[in-house]
Amino acid sequence: MKRSDIEKELSDRFNLQPSQSENILDTIIEHMTEVLEDGGRIEIRGFGSFFTKSYGAYEGRNPRTGEKVMVSEKKLPHFRPSRELIGKLNDD
């Protein structure tokens, strides 16, 4: 499913103009991004939760040359599905 599919579904289901559904989706994604940037957690009951994990800097290797390189610390987004979603996917 692509972003345009979600926008179309919103338009069809709630009888909205395409620009309205695009604005709604933009607002939701923008707010979710801001929460994750601030280190917050997003929980959608029955679906799952989004959160960030921080990784410290470490010394890695360039796979082509074998040269040692310093990898800077970073934050990555993660998703953990709810038990309910896992159950639906596995017909439990």
Stockholm file with secondary structure:
# STOCKHOLM 1.0

chainA/1-92         MKRSDIEKELSDRFNLQPSQSENILDTIIEHMTEVLEDGGRIEIRGFGSFFTKSYGAYEGRNPRTGEKVMVSEKKLPHFRPSRELIGKLNDD
#=GR chainA/1-92 SS CCHHHHHHHHHHHHTCCHHHHHHHHHHHHHHHHHHHHTTCCEEETTTEEEEEEEECCEEEECTTTCCEEEECCEEEEEEEECHHHHHHHTTC
#=GC SS_cons        CCHHHHHHHHHHHHTCCHHHHHHHHHHHHHHHHHHHHTTCCEEETTTEEEEEEEECCEEEECTTTCCEEEECCEEEEEEEECHHHHHHHTTC
//
